[in-house]
């Protein structure tokens, strides 16, 4: 079994161009499956998947974790069908426990504005870089991996976009706003090696900045400017989408800007917007207000 799993993981890395983070997740889930389901892959049936799910539940895994495990197994068998090793996918009809849809936390517009207030012109390279990272994460809605993966050659200031390699190595043009372009140009003045082939954001020396460093820097910025250590890259992406949808109402455009393959993924932001409307209704509408007595 492990031999075929390794072959599938190599397929994800070399042909599907999945990120290291994603492949690490698949490796963890499939290793768990191999340990629990001690059956040759070609002999795995639907009842084996059911037993696997039951065992995960017995071990106390949450529904979301079980869903993630079954999804990895389902993808594995989909690949095995493609190469002719299996005739059917035993995980397709698997019934997994449902979990409540966890809506992403977002900044309100005032909090977002507070992140970009500067009392004085920054001259320390690290702070100038951090400001540019903030601008492109919130202003363009990039994923952390997308921002970290940018090279200087991916920027087109004249046209106002960045060429971004998203999930599955799908390339899209992400818009760069006026203030984002300004912040990026300021960072390039301090860039240790500002040639087209260089990574846009660097950590120590000329090396590409790590995702972990970005997370740590945002956490520090959140503590300083917002009084919270909960600021993270995906919160800025969620805030970008939510604020854009609230202003425009154009779900399809937001889908394109985020690089979502399926508009159903983008629709979570309509729920966020409805939450805001529900709060306004509860606070203001006479038929919703609680009686004072």
C-alpha positions in Angstrom: 0.0 0.0 0.0 2.7 2.5 0.9 4.4 2.1 -2.5 1.2 3.2 -4.3 0.7 6.0 -1.8 4.2 7.3 -2.4 3.6 7.1 -6.2 0.4 9.2 -5.7 2.3 11.8 -3.6 5.0 12.1 -6.3 2.2 12.7 -8.8 0.8 15.5 -6.6 4.2 17.1 -6.4 5.5 16.7 -9.9 2.4 16.8 -12.1 -0.3 18.6 -10.1 2.3 21.0 -8.6 0.7 21.0 -5.2 2.4 23.0 -2.5 4.7 21.5 0.1 2.1 22.3 2.8 -0.7 20.5 0.9 1.4 17.4 0.2 2.4 17.3 3.9 -1.3 17.2 4.7 -2.0 14.4 2.2 1.0 12.5 3.5 -0.3 12.7 7.1 -3.8 11.6 6.2 -2.8 8.7 4.0 -0.2 7.4 6.5 -3.1 7.3 9.0 -5.2 5.4 6.5 -2.5 2.9 5.8 -2.0 2.3 9.5 -5.7 1.6 10.2 -6.7 -0.1 7.0 -4.3 -3.1 6.7 -5.7 -4.2 3.4 -4.2 -4.1 -0.1 -5.5 -1.1 -2.0 -6.9 -3.1 -4.8 -9.0 -5.0 -2.3 -10.4 -2.1 -0.3 -14.2 -1.9 -0.4 -16.8 0.6 0.9 -17.0 -1.2 4.2 -13.3 -0.8 4.8 -13.8 3.0 4.4 -16.7 2.9 6.8 -14.5 1.0 9.4 -11.8 3.6 8.9 -14.3 6.5 9.6 -15.6 4.6 12.7 -12.1 4.2 14.0 -11.3 7.9 13.5 -14.5 8.8 15.4 -13.6 6.4 18.2 -10.2 8.1 18.5 -12.0 11.4 19.1 -11.2 13.1 15.8 -13.5 16.0 15.1 -15.8 15.9 12.0 -13.7 18.3 10.1 -10.6 16.2 10.6 -12.4 13.1 9.5 -13.7 14.8 6.4 -10.1 15.8 5.6 -8.9 12.2 6.0 -11.7 10.8 3.8 -11.1 13.4 1.2 -7.5 12.4 0.9 -8.4 8.7 0.6 -11.0 9.6 -2.0 -8.5 11.5 -4.0 -6.0 8.6 -3.8 -8.5 6.1 -5.2 -9.4 8.6 -7.9 -5.8 8.5 -9.0 -5.6 4.7 -8.8 -8.6 4.5 -11.1 -6.9 6.8 -13.6 -3.8 4.5 -13.8 -6.1 1.4 -14.1 -5.2 -0.1 -10.8 -8.8 0.1 -9.4 -12.1 -0.2 -11.1 -14.1 1.9 -8.7 -13.6 4.4 -5.9 -14.7 2.9 -2.5 -14.6 6.2 -0.8 -17.1 8.0 -3.1 -20.2 7.1 -1.2 -18.7 7.2 2.3 -20.9 9.0 4.8 -18.8 11.3 7.0 -20.0 13.2 10.1 -21.1 16.7 9.3 -19.6 19.7 11.0 -20.9 23.2 11.4 -19.5 25.6 8.7 -16.9 27.7 10.5 -17.0 31.1 9.1 -13.7 32.9 8.8 -13.0 35.8 11.1 -12.5 39.1 9.3 -11.4 42.6 10.2 -14.0 45.4 10.1 -13.1 48.4 7.8 -11.8 50.5 10.7 -9.5 47.7 11.9 -8.2 47.3 8.3 -7.5 51.0 8.1 -5.7 51.0 11.4 -3.1 48.5 10.0 -2.0 51.0 7.4 -1.7 54.1 9.5 2.0 55.2 9.7 3.0 58.0 12.1 6.2 58.5 10.3 8.0 57.5 7.1 9.6 54.1 7.6 13.3 53.7 6.8 14.0 50.3 8.4 14.0 47.7 5.5 12.1 45.1 7.5 9.3 47.5 8.3 9.0 48.7 4.7 8.8 45.1 3.6 6.2 44.3 6.2 4.0 47.2 5.0 4.3 45.9 1.4 3.2 42.4 2.5 0.2 43.9 4.3 -0.8 45.8 1.2 -0.6 42.9 -1.1 -2.4 40.4 1.2 -5.3 42.7 2.0 -5.2 44.8 -1.2 -5.0 41.9 -3.6 -6.5 39.1 -1.5 -3.5 36.7 -2.1 -3.0 33.5 -0.2 0.1 33.3 1.9 1.8 30.9 -0.4 1.0 33.1 -3.4 2.5 36.2 -1.8 5.6 34.3 -0.6 6.1 32.7 -4.1 6.1 36.0 -6.0 9.2 37.1 -7.9 10.0 40.7 -8.9 9.4 39.7 -12.5 5.8 38.8 -11.7 4.9 42.5 -11.1 3.6 44.7 -13.8 3.2 48.2 -12.3 2.2 49.7 -15.7 -0.8 47.4 -16.1 -1.4 47.3 -12.3 -1.3 43.5 -11.7 0.8 40.7 -10.3 1.1 37.3 -12.0 0.1 34.8 -9.3 0.5 31.0 -9.3 -2.4 29.7 -7.2 -3.5 26.2 -6.2 -2.7 23.6 -8.8 -0.2 26.0 -10.3 -3.1 27.9 -11.9 -1.9 31.3 -13.0 -4.1 34.4 -12.7 -3.6 38.2 -12.7 -4.2 39.8 -9.3 -4.9 43.5 -9.2 -2.5 45.9 -7.5 -4.0 49.0 -6.1 -2.3 52.4 -6.2 -1.3 52.2 -2.5 -0.1 48.6 -3.0 2.1 49.6 -5.9 3.5 52.5 -3.9 4.4 50.2 -1.0 6.0 47.7 -3.3 8.1 50.4 -5.0 9.2 51.6 -1.6 10.2 48.1 -0.6 12.2 47.6 -3.9 14.4 50.5 -2.9 15.5 48.5 0.1 15.5 45.1 -1.6 18.9 43.3 -1.2 18.9 42.1 -4.8 16.3 44.0 -7.0 16.7 42.0 -10.2 13.7 40.4 -12.0 14.7 36.8 -11.1 14.8 37.6 -7.3 12.0 36.7 -4.9 9.9 39.7 -4.3 9.9 39.3 -0.5 13.1 38.3 1.2 13.9 37.2 4.7 17.5 37.1 5.7 19.8 38.3 3.0 18.6 37.5 -0.5 16.7 34.4 0.4 12.9 34.1 -0.1 10.9 34.9 3.0 9.4 31.9 4.7 5.6 31.6 5.3 6.4 31.2 9.0 8.2 34.5 9.1 5.2 36.3 7.5 2.9 34.8 10.1 5.1 35.9 12.9 5.5 39.4 11.6 1.7 39.8 11.1 1.1 38.6 14.6 3.5 41.2 15.9 1.8 43.9 13.8 -1.6 42.8 15.1 -0.5 43.2 18.7 1.0 46.6 18.0 -1.8 48.1 15.9 -4.9 46.2 16.8 -4.2 44.9 20.3 -4.7 41.3 19.3 -2.4 38.4 18.4 -5.0 36.9 16.1 -4.0 38.7 12.9 -2.9 36.2 10.2 -2.5 36.1 6.4 -5.8 34.4 5.7 -7.7 36.8 7.8 -6.5 39.6 5.5 -7.6 37.5 2.5 -11.0 36.9 4.1 -11.3 40.6 4.9 -10.4 41.5 1.3 -13.2 39.3 -0.1 -15.8 40.4 2.5 -15.2 44.1 2.1 -15.2 43.8 -1.7 -18.4 41.8 -1.7 -20.2 44.2 0.7 -19.3 47.1 -1.5 -19.9 45.5 -5.0 -22.3 42.6 -4.5 -20.5 40.9 -7.4 -19.9 37.4 -6.2 -18.5 36.2 -9.6 -15.9 39.0 -9.7 -14.8 38.1 -6.1 -14.5 34.5 -7.2 -12.1 35.5 -10.0 -10.1 37.8 -7.8 -9.6 35.1 -5.2 -8.7 32.4 -7.7 -11.5 30.0 -6.6 -12.2 27.2 -9.1 -15.7 26.8 -7.7 -18.0 29.7 -6.9 -19.4 27.6 -4.0 -16.2 28.2 -2.2 -16.7 32.0 -2.6 -20.3 31.8 -1.4 -19.1 31.6 2.2 -18.7 35.4 2.0 -22.4 35.9 1.3 -23.0 34.3 4.7 -20.6 36.7 6.3 -22.4 39.6 4.7 -25.8 38.2 5.9 -24.4 38.0 9.5 -23.7 41.7 9.3 -27.2 42.4 8.0 -28.7 40.2 10.7 -26.9 42.2 13.4 -28.2 45.5 12.0 -31.8 44.0 11.8 -31.6 42.8 15.4 -30.4 46.1 16.7 -32.6 48.4 14.7 -35.9 46.8 13.5 -38.8 47.3 15.9 -40.1 43.8 15.4 -36.6 42.4 16.3 -35.9 44.4 19.4 -36.5 42.8 22.8 -39.0 44.3 25.1 -37.5 46.5 27.8 -39.7 44.9 30.5 
